[in-house]
Amino acid sequence: MQFTDKVIVITGASSGIGLALAEAFARRGANLVLGARSFVSLCEIARDLESAHSIKALAVECDVTSEESCKLLIGQAIRTFKKIDILINNAGISMRANFLDVELEVLKRLMDVNFWGTVYCTKFALPYLLESGGSLVGVSSIAGYQALPGRSGYSASKFAMQGFLGVIRLENRQHNLHVLIACPGFTSSNIRKVALNKHGKEHGESNMQETSMMSSAEVAESIVLAIANRKRSIVLTREGKFTVFLSRIFPTFLDKMVFNKFNAESGSSIKK
């Protein structure tokens, strides 16, 4: 699991799973290109990783909803390191709102970040990944396998991401390109606290107990191992694996289970 001198581009690298991935790869000797909107904190992260692990880390201000910003991110990586070995499409946002009540701009925002951000970065990085025989990674979700109430835009964007990455895998099956779809279950990270409400504002809180969730560091380690073993997909947590299994075998029964679970949440958006 050594990644010495590999060049790894990570979006959404300033917090949560993205930051944990940056730390995990830095410990293994990889050089990093870190993209996020929070440029000041990203520069501090890059500096700390370089100092602690004697690697090179480049911070690039990047808004993945912008095609030009994604092009700049990949361009900076090539200008600095001359290659890309791994692209991790990690940037993402969530939501908690009933579709009946949600403003459509919220769904558009979810698609712009979660789906189009992956498309843009992949478009510009793909020629270099094909050249290096590298890995293309999408950090998706259980919501990409099973629809979740109150998360219409989130589930739609993750289903779309997984379909898109599946096409890229098929189109390049004769080349030495590795495509990984990583699906964490509920993770103790900032994404739930900044999930959008029906008006597109951050919730700022979460109803779920974090003690039973995987940490961002645990998720990152699983993704690193899956990349090293060039797996095509991983589903994390026992609950996540059980959900995916039921979605294929007993979908109607799973719908009932999922509805009851989310309806029982404090402040559930599907309660009437």
Backbone torsions as a table, in degrees:
resi	resn	phi	psi	omega
1	MET	NA	30.2	175.1
2	GLN	-85.8	138.9	179.6
3	PHE	-125.9	31.2	-176.8
4	THR	-55.0	127.2	177.5
5	ASP	68.4	5.3	171.2
6	LYS	-72.1	149.3	178.6
7	VAL	-108.3	119.4	-173.2
8	ILE	-122.4	124.1	177.2
9	VAL	-100.1	127.6	-178.9
10	ILE	-128.0	123.9	174.3
11	THR	-93.0	157.2	-176.9
12	GLY	61.4	41.6	-169.4
13	ALA	-90.9	3.1	-174.5
14	SER	-88.9	-8.4	-179.0
15	SER	-161.7	172.2	172.4
16	GLY	57.7	-138.1	-176.9
17	ILE	-63.9	-37.4	179.4
18	GLY	-60.6	-46.1	177.8
19	LEU	-64.8	-42.2	179.0
20	ALA	-62.8	-36.7	176.3
21	LEU	-65.2	-42.6	178.3
22	ALA	-59.4	-44.3	179.6
23	GLU	-65.7	-41.6	-179.2
24	ALA	-64.0	-43.4	179.7
25	PHE	-72.4	-34.7	177.9
26	ALA	-62.5	-40.0	177.7
27	ARG	-61.6	-24.5	-178.0
28	ARG	-99.3	11.3	171.5
29	GLY	88.3	12.7	-178.6
30	ALA	-82.3	150.7	170.2
31	ASN	-91.1	142.9	-167.9
32	LEU	-123.0	143.4	167.6
33	VAL	-119.3	111.9	-172.0
34	LEU	-106.3	122.5	-179.5
35	GLY	-114.0	135.2	174.9
36	ALA	-171.3	165.9	177.2
37	ARG	-78.0	-27.2	-177.0
38	SER	-81.7	79.0	-169.3
39	PHE	-67.2	-39.6	-177.6
40	VAL	-63.3	-49.8	179.4
41	SER	-66.7	-31.8	178.7
42	LEU	-65.5	-39.7	176.8
43	CYS	-63.1	-39.2	178.0
44	GLU	-65.5	-41.4	178.0
45	ILE	-62.0	-46.9	-179.9
46	ALA	-60.1	-44.4	179.9
47	ARG	-62.2	-44.3	-178.8
48	ASP	-65.2	-39.6	179.6
49	LEU	-67.3	-40.1	177.3
50	GLU	-62.0	-43.8	-177.9
51	SER	-67.3	-40.1	-174.6
52	ALA	-79.1	-28.4	-169.9
53	HIS	-126.0	4.3	178.2
54	SER	54.2	44.9	175.9
55	ILE	-120.7	175.8	175.4
56	LYS	-105.0	132.4	179.4
57	ALA	-133.8	124.3	-178.6
58	LEU	-108.7	124.1	176.3
59	ALA	-94.5	129.7	180.0
60	VAL	-130.8	121.7	176.1
61	GLU	-66.1	123.1	-173.7
62	CYS	-145.8	127.0	171.2
63	ASP	-108.0	108.1	-172.4
64	VAL	-68.8	-9.8	175.4
65	THR	-77.1	-8.6	-179.5
66	SER	-105.4	120.8	177.6
67	GLU	-57.7	-43.4	-178.6
68	GLU	-66.5	-36.1	178.6
69	SER	-65.6	-40.5	177.4
70	CYS	-67.0	-38.9	176.9
71	LYS	-62.0	-40.2	178.1
72	LEU	-64.8	-42.0	178.8
73	LEU	-56.7	-49.8	-179.2
74	ILE	-68.4	-39.2	178.2
75	GLY	-61.3	-41.0	177.8
76	GLN	-63.6	-38.7	178.3
77	ALA	-62.0	-44.5	-178.4
78	ILE	-69.9	-41.7	179.2
79	ARG	-63.0	-34.4	-177.0
80	THR	-84.3	-45.2	-171.4
81	PHE	-113.4	-10.0	176.8
82	LYS	71.2	2.5	-179.7
83	LYS	-162.9	165.4	170.8
84	ILE	-135.4	125.5	178.9
85	ASP	-98.6	-33.2	-177.4
86	ILE	-143.2	132.2	171.0
87	LEU	-115.5	123.5	178.0
88	ILE	-113.2	108.2	176.9
89	ASN	-82.8	92.4	-173.9
90	ASN	-110.2	-24.4	-176.6
91	ALA	-55.7	132.3	-179.1
92	GLY	-166.2	156.4	173.3
93	ILE	-134.1	159.6	-178.7
94	SER	-121.8	-174.1	-178.9
95	MET	-155.2	159.3	171.4
96	ARG	-143.7	97.1	-179.5
97	ALA	-167.2	141.1	175.5
98	ASN	-66.2	136.9	-179.1
99	PHE	-59.0	-33.4	179.5
100	LEU	-60.3	-30.5	-174.3
101	ASP	-101.9	-21.2	-169.4
102	VAL	-74.5	144.5	173.8
103	GLU	-76.6	138.9	-173.9
104	LEU	-62.5	-26.1	177.8
105	GLU	-61.0	-28.5	178.2
106	VAL	-65.0	-44.8	178.8
107	LEU	-64.6	-39.0	177.9
108	LYS	-62.7	-39.5	178.2
109	ARG	-63.3	-43.7	178.2
110	LEU	-59.9	-44.6	179.5
111	MET	-66.8	-38.9	179.9
112	ASP	-61.4	-43.7	-177.6
113	VAL	-78.3	-55.6	-169.7
114	ASN	-76.1	-39.3	-178.8
115	PHE	-95.4	-59.5	-175.3
116	TRP	-65.4	-31.5	175.2
117	GLY	-60.0	-40.3	176.8
118	THR	-67.1	-42.6	179.7
119	VAL	-62.0	-48.5	-177.5
120	TYR	-60.8	-51.5	-177.1
121	CYS	-64.0	-39.5	179.1
122	THR	-65.2	-41.0	-179.3
123	LYS	-56.2	-45.5	-175.3
124	PHE	-82.6	-24.9	-178.1
125	ALA	-90.7	-21.8	-171.4
126	LEU	-55.9	-44.3	179.6
127	PRO	-57.6	-36.3	-178.7
128	TYR	-76.7	-33.6	175.9
129	LEU	-68.1	-37.4	175.9
130	LEU	-65.6	-37.7	179.5
131	GLU	-66.2	-37.4	-177.3
132	SER	-91.0	-8.2	-174.2
133	GLY	64.1	39.2	-170.0
134	GLY	-90.3	-161.8	-175.2
135	SER	-118.8	133.9	173.4
136	LEU	-110.2	121.6	-173.5
137	VAL	-122.9	136.3	171.7
138	GLY	-119.2	122.5	175.0
139	VAL	-86.4	101.8	-176.4
140	SER	-100.5	-135.8	-173.6
141	SER	-169.2	161.6	169.5
142	ILE	-57.5	-27.6	178.0
143	ALA	-64.6	-12.5	174.7
144	GLY	-83.5	-8.4	175.7
145	TYR	-109.6	-36.7	-175.0
146	GLN	-129.6	127.5	176.2
147	ALA	-61.5	136.2	-179.7
148	LEU	-117.9	127.1	-179.4
149	PRO	-62.2	140.6	-178.2
150	GLY	82.0	0.6	-177.9
151	ARG	-129.3	42.6	-174.4
152	SER	-57.2	-48.9	-179.9
153	GLY	-68.2	-35.7	-179.6
154	TYR	-67.6	-51.2	178.3
155	SER	-60.3	-43.4	-179.7
156	ALA	-60.6	-42.6	-178.1
157	SER	-68.6	-35.0	-179.4
158	LYS	-76.9	-37.2	172.1
159	PHE	-59.2	-44.3	-179.6
160	ALA	-64.4	-43.4	178.4
161	MET	-58.9	-45.6	-177.5
162	GLN	-66.8	-38.9	176.4
163	GLY	-63.7	-42.4	178.7
164	PHE	-61.1	-49.1	-179.0
165	LEU	-65.3	-32.8	176.1
166	GLY	-63.4	-38.4	177.2
167	VAL	-65.2	-44.1	178.8
168	ILE	-59.8	-39.4	177.7
169	ARG	-61.9	-46.0	-177.9
170	LEU	-67.1	-42.6	-178.0
171	GLU	-65.0	-22.6	-175.9
172	ASN	-118.6	25.9	-176.6
173	ARG	-67.3	-20.6	177.8
174	GLN	-88.0	-2.9	175.8
175	HIS	-106.7	165.9	-176.4
176	ASN	-88.3	53.9	179.2
177	LEU	-102.8	129.0	176.5
178	HIS	-99.5	128.3	178.2
179	VAL	-120.7	123.5	180.0
180	LEU	-119.4	129.0	170.7
181	ILE	-107.1	113.9	-177.1
182	ALA	-106.0	125.2	-175.5
183	CYS	-122.5	92.0	172.9
184	PRO	-68.0	157.0	167.3
185	GLY	-85.3	-152.6	176.9
186	PHE	-65.7	126.6	-174.4
187	THR	-121.2	140.9	177.2
188	SER	-75.2	87.2	-178.6
189	SER	-147.7	176.3	-173.8
190	ASN	-74.2	-14.5	-171.9
191	ILE	-61.2	-33.5	-179.4
192	ARG	-74.4	-34.4	-178.4
193	LYS	-72.8	-25.9	178.5
194	VAL	-102.0	12.1	175.7
195	ALA	-58.3	144.5	-175.9
196	LEU	-84.5	145.1	173.8
197	ASN	-90.9	-170.2	-173.7
198	LYS	-65.8	-19.3	179.2
199	HIS	-99.8	2.5	-179.8
200	GLY	85.7	11.8	176.6
201	LYS	-95.3	153.3	179.8
202	GLU	-70.8	136.8	177.4
203	HIS	-64.6	-42.1	179.4
204	GLY	76.8	2.9	178.4
205	GLU	-157.4	164.8	179.9
206	SER	-137.1	143.5	-178.9
207	ASN	-85.6	-9.6	-171.8
208	MET	-89.8	146.7	176.9
209	GLN	-79.1	122.9	-175.3
210	GLU	-81.1	-15.1	-175.3
211	THR	-64.3	-26.7	-178.5
212	SER	-94.5	3.3	-175.9
213	MET	-96.8	159.8	170.6
214	MET	-71.3	146.3	174.1
215	SER	-81.1	161.9	176.7
216	SER	-59.7	-37.3	-179.9
217	ALA	-64.4	-39.9	178.9
218	GLU	-65.9	-42.1	177.3
219	VAL	-61.6	-44.6	-179.0
220	ALA	-60.7	-43.1	179.8
221	GLU	-62.2	-38.8	178.3
222	SER	-65.3	-39.4	179.6
223	ILE	-68.5	-41.9	177.8
224	VAL	-59.0	-45.1	179.5
225	LEU	-63.4	-40.1	179.5
226	ALA	-66.0	-36.4	176.7
227	ILE	-66.9	-43.9	-179.9
228	ALA	-59.5	-36.4	-179.4
229	ASN	-93.0	4.1	178.6
230	ARG	49.1	49.3	175.9
231	LYS	-76.3	153.8	-179.7
232	ARG	-86.7	-26.2	178.2
233	SER	-160.5	152.4	170.9
234	ILE	-139.0	141.8	173.4
235	VAL	-120.3	125.9	-173.0
236	LEU	-105.0	153.4	-176.5
237	THR	75.5	148.0	178.7
238	ARG	-61.1	-41.3	179.6
239	GLU	-63.6	-40.1	179.2
240	GLY	-63.9	-45.0	179.9
241	LYS	-64.1	-39.7	179.1
242	PHE	-65.5	-38.9	179.2
243	THR	-62.4	-46.4	179.7
244	VAL	-63.5	-40.5	177.8
245	PHE	-60.2	-49.3	-178.7
246	LEU	-65.5	-32.7	-179.6
247	SER	-62.5	-26.7	-179.1
248	ARG	-90.2	-30.4	-172.3
249	ILE	-104.1	-44.1	-177.5
250	PHE	-131.2	67.3	-174.2
251	PRO	-62.7	-37.3	-178.9
252	THR	-67.9	-42.3	177.0
253	PHE	-62.4	-40.4	179.1
254	LEU	-64.7	-41.8	178.1
255	ASP	-54.2	-43.9	-179.8
256	LYS	-63.9	-44.6	179.9
257	MET	-61.7	-45.1	-177.8
258	VAL	-65.7	-43.5	179.4
259	PHE	-59.6	-46.7	-178.5
260	ASN	-64.2	-39.2	-179.7
261	LYS	-64.4	-48.4	-176.6
262	PHE	-74.9	-30.5	177.9
263	ASN	-68.6	-25.5	-178.2
264	ALA	-82.8	-10.3	179.3
265	GLU	-62.9	146.8	172.2
266	SER	-65.6	128.3	-179.9
267	GLY	72.6	24.5	-178.3
268	SER	-54.8	135.5	-179.8
269	SER	-74.3	-14.5	-177.8
270	ILE	-96.2	0.4	175.9
271	LYS	-73.7	145.3	177.6
272	LYS	-127.8	NA	NA
